[in-house]
Amino acid sequence: MFRVGTLATEELAALSRLFSPAAIRELGRSGRSPLVARLLQATSVPADLPSGATLQDALDLGYTKLTKSGNRDDYVYRSSVVERIALGRHNLRTATVLNEVRARGSKADLVILNGTATAYEIKSERDSLSRLTTQLSDYRSVFASVTVVTSSRQTGAVLRLAPDDVGVLALSPRLRLQVVRETQDRPERIEPTALLETLRSSEALQVLENLGIETPDVPNTRLWTELRKLYATLDPVDVHRHAVEVVKRSRSRAAQEAHLDAFPPSIRTAALFGDLDDGARANLSVATSTLMSSVMTWS
């Protein structure tokens, strides 16, 4: 039986970094990672594995340790939203999931574009709520739908801080997302100039074209000044609808869906946001099947 109790701060930090984009990308570059080996050495995972275990077994056990209440970090919550909503309720052919989207002075942990744009702010049991009010204000100016994903013991505090139109989900001990308060879809409250700041210039111009508005014919040095003037005149509902359609296409991850099942669930979310090409995906598959006796020599 594996030991999956409450972990020391140092081990939690190492396990969290194990599922970071840097670690996954390093595995994808060459099929091996000294960083992953060093991080595993800083945890109890190698000692808890049976002989003949692979890196996949180590990653699965490390993730299991992180999922215990009290240990759960941002990655556990992020993975739960991706698995239960982006890949469960929706799929990558019909919905686009974005990681860490800037909204004014804040950054939404996840945004899912389907018929609307929903921002997800993660507040794990290891997070402070001190910035939540500011973050939600920023998200509500850009996204029609905003949801906070948190632990069961923090839902009361989140409900007191969050406006009534903000949804609240609680992550249960079994990693189920339980609805505490439904999210309201309110595109009329967004501010078009705030939304503009989240778009690439090509996307911003495409939105205008779709709205039947002539795009500004100015040098690049003046483009954003002119775009801000135009967006300030737009109807919030219309601009939000067209922005969702444009960004959903331009940042689609549909091509990745066929490859995700090849990865263990513990790293599926990290692989999704790692922007891995075919070679990197192949290297990652080789790495995860490597025996731990070899993995620990990488450092």
PyMOL commands that set and color helices and strands:
alter all, ss='L'
color gray80, all
select helices_A, chain A and resi 9-18+21-30+34-41+45-48+55-66+74-89+132-140+152-161+187-189+192-196+201-210+220-231+236-250+254-260+265-272+278-288+292-295
alter helices_A, ss='H'
color red, helices_A
select strands_A, chain A and resi 96-103+106-113+117-123+145-151+167-171+177-181
alter strands_A, ss='S'
color yellow, strands_A
deselect
rebuild
show_as cartoon
